[in-house]
Amino acid sequence: MATISDVARTAGVSPATVSRVFNGGRVTAERAERVRRAAADLGFSPNRVARSLRMQRASVIGLLIPDIENPFFTSLARGVEDAAQRTNLSVVLCNTDEDVDKERRYLDIALAEQMAGVIVAAASRKRTDLSALAARGMPVVAVDRRPRAAAVDAVMVDNQHGGEDATAHLLERGYERIACITGPAGASTSEDRLAGYRAAMHEAGVSGEWTRAHTRHADFRVDGGYAAMRELLALRTPPDAVFVANNLMTVGALQALREAGAEPPEFGILSFGDVPWASLVRPPLTTVQLPSYDLGASAAALLQDRLAGSDKPLQTVVLRTVLRARASTAGPGGGGEPA
């Protein structure tokens, strides 16, 4: 019985080219004709069951995100799924919990299961490793967070600009001692939002020593925001406002403020990441609105282009944020008006 290697040798091509011909891959018409003629001469017939399984796997993409309980990533995942469905791609959702080892296991599974491609919000800028996927030619799109060493397509938010806008807004409202609660050190979103905060504070003439002393890294979750806010309130010179770098940590920070009797807007609080209840709390919460759904949809579109055979240079799409000013940053004494 003839094998793929026999067909490849007769047609003068590689076994990989034979595989692409019988599995719908991109091959020149001349090579495809040689392969089919050789297969016919040798009586070669591809294994229909194996081919069916491969084609099923080729219609599945992986989506790796840090925390499905975070409304931002829930919305992002919906954007990916809606866009993927339009080209009959199915999405396997993997929750990495900001854990690089867990992320690595999911990437290994994507390779083992021969998924068509992967969209990943990296657990770590420095430690996330996509090299095995690149070596196998698997299309990858980074979304929201990009690993430093990875040469992949990406869809990002302008996090630094958003952080700078948020901090400048607090300064304009009359707050003077503004602290920052950002995410894990090493996560690109954490570092970029922190960089925006520092840039605005520097522009306002605040020393780097002060901003470093009033910055806390947490875990992008409610408990992390709560603990960081308690630490900041216990400082010898406590802040009078805080820029919190994601929505879940803002929940924890609000809880700590309430326990300490520090109520907005006398104590200003601004969240990076809008939430459905932001306008329902009292006072309503000022937020930086993120285009989470569009991030997911755009990432899926980039991946679909690669799966269709696009050989364009690597692309980075950057989406902007929008500041939604509400009463939680009305200014000390509540005298200002949301802009």
C-alpha positions, -999 to +999 in steps of 0.1 A: +000+000+000+014+034-010+022+059+016+025+097+017+063+094+014+059+073-017+036+099-033+060+127-023+090+109-038+071+102-071+058+138-073+092+153-064+078+172-034+079+170+004+055+148+024+042+181+040+032+193+005+013+161-001-005+165+032-014+201+023-029+190-010-052+164+006-061+187+036-070+219+017-037+237+024-021+263+001-002+246-027+005+259-063-017+244-090+013+228-107+024+210-075-011+199-066-015+184-101+018+165-097+007+152-063-027+140-075-013+123-106+013+105-085-014+095-060-035+081-088-006+062-104+003+046-070-033+039-060-029+061-029-060+071-009-057+094+022-072+080+054-106+095+054-112+091+091-078+107+100-084+135+075-119+142+090-103+144+125-076+168+113-102+190+096-122+191+128-091+202+147-083+228+121-117+245+128-108+250+165-089+279+180-076+283+216-083+314+237-061+318+268-071+345+292-060+352+328-094+354+346-128+346+332-145+361+363-132+395+353-159+412+332-132+427+309-121+392+298-157+379+297-165+407+271-132+401+253-140+364+250-175+372+236-159+394+209-135+365+199-164+340+198-188+362+178-161+369+152-149+333+150-184+320+145-187+340+113-161+318+097-172+286+114-144+285+139-150+271+174-133+285+204-118+265+233-116+288+264-086+283+288-084+302+321-047+306+331-052+324+365-021+346+357+000+314+361+028+309+336+030+271+342-007+267+337-005+288+306+024+266+293+003+235+298-026+249+277-002+259+250+012+224+249-024+211+246-030+234+217+000+219+199-009+183+208-045+188+196-033+205+164-056+235+169-057+260+140-043+288+161-042+306+194-052+339+209-035+346+241-035+373+268-001+366+282+003+357+319+037+374+319+055+399+297+089+383+304+081+346+310+053+337+286+069+316+259+053+312+225+084+298+207+071+262+204+040+275+185+061+296+162+084+267+155+054+246+144+040+274+123+009+278+144-007+313+140-008+333+172-023+366+181-015+384+214-044+403+229-043+430+256-009+418+267+021+410+245+051+389+256+083+408+252+102+383+231+073+371+209+071+380+172+033+377+167+004+398+156-012+418+184-042+438+195-035+461+223-051+489+243-031+522+247-028+515+284-001+541+291-022+569+275-053+557+295-033+557+327-019+592+320-054+605+312-068+590+344-042+605+366-043+639+349-081+639+355-076+634+393-050+662+394-074+685+375-101+678+401-079+691+428-065+659+443-028+663+453-017+630+469-026+605+443-017+569+448-017+540+423-027+504+427-015+484+397-014+448+388+014+421+390+049+433+383+059+420+348+024+421+333+025+445+304-009+460+313+003+467+348+035+483+338+020+504+310-008+518+332+017+525+359+039+543+334+010+565+325+004+574+362+041+582+367+042+604+335+012+625+347+026+628+382+060+638+368+043+664+346+026+678+376+060+682+394+055+653+419+088+635+428+095+600+417+103+591+453+067+601+463+051+581+435+072+550+442+062+551+479+025+554+470+024+526+444+013+491+452+014+460+430-015+436+435-030+406+417-058+422+396-084+407+420-107+420+447-086+408+476-055+423+461-071+457+457-084+456+493-050+448+508-032+474+487-057+501+497-053+493+534-015+496+531-018+530+514-042+544+540-018+533+567+011+554+553+024+583+573+013+606+545-017+588+531-031+596+497-063+617+490-071+598+458-062+566+441-060+554+405-068+517+405-055+498+374-084+473+370-121+470+379-119+440+403-092+457+424-114+488+425-141+467+443-116+458+470-103+494+473-138+507+477-144+482+505-112+493+523-121+530+519-156+524+533-142+505+563-118+534+570-145+560+567-129+576+536-158+582+513-156+594+477-155+621+464-137+635+494-113+607+487-111+603+449-112+569+433-109+561+396-110+527+380-092+515+348-119+494+332-156+502+331-182+480+348-220+478+343-226+490+379-203+520+377-232+545+373-253+527+400-230+530+430-231+561+452-214+582+442-211+569+406-176+557+398-153+574+373-138+549+350-115+544+320-136+525+295-118+498+276-129+485+242-129+449+255-153+434+230-135+451+201-102+438+213-115+402+211-132+407+177-101+424+163-078+396+176-101+369+160-100+389+127-062+390+126-061+352+133-086+345+106-064+364+081-034+343+090-055+311+087-066+322+053-029+324+042-021+360+047+016+367+045+015+404+054+041+417+079+032+413+115+006+437+126-001+455+159-036+471+163-038+497+191-073+507+204-078+538+225-096+542+259-123+567+269-125+584+302-160+583+318-160+610+345-185+606+373-190+618+408-164+597+425-138+622+413-157+654+418-129+668+439-121+672+476-153+687+492-173+675+462-171+709+447-161+699+412-184+687+384-178+655+364-165+664+329 
